[in-house]
């Protein structure tokens, strides 16, 4: 059967993709992947900041980072982090789910989501949170994708403010 979203790609020719934990040697590959991801979402982040934050995330036991790897290299990624609050107790946030355009529609994002949700469950998270940017919703309609995993729109407003801190947090802060 030929895939209508990817001419010339058939179910039999789908590349084998494995999910694994990201490693420090992946930083050089992940940085441009993040640049592409952020550009699609209309977000501007300096490559040096991406690399620094990835390095910190890989060192922090409150975070996870998984990659999807095909024979051509890393083609997708997802991260998660733990937080704690009175309302939910332990909660996890799913962040940075991205699949390179050529590998979309092949189940890679779904497999990455299953892995990060399993991580959140293993860590005892009672709630799992994620944010969809307006640009991602407009261009990709991600609400339906996340609803298929049981997520619902909380109707809460997400607001951001730059922190006053001029130096990055460490995992011990």
Secondary structure, 3 states (H helix, E strand, C coil): CECCCCCCCEHHHCCCCEEEECCHHHHHHHHHHHHHHHHHCCCCCCHHHHHHHHHHHHHCCCEEEEEEEECCEEEEEEEEEEEEECCCEEEEEEEEEEECHHHCCCCHHHHHHHHHHHHHHHCCCCEEEECCCHHHHHHHCHHHHHHCCCCCCCCCCCCCCCCCCCCCCCCCC
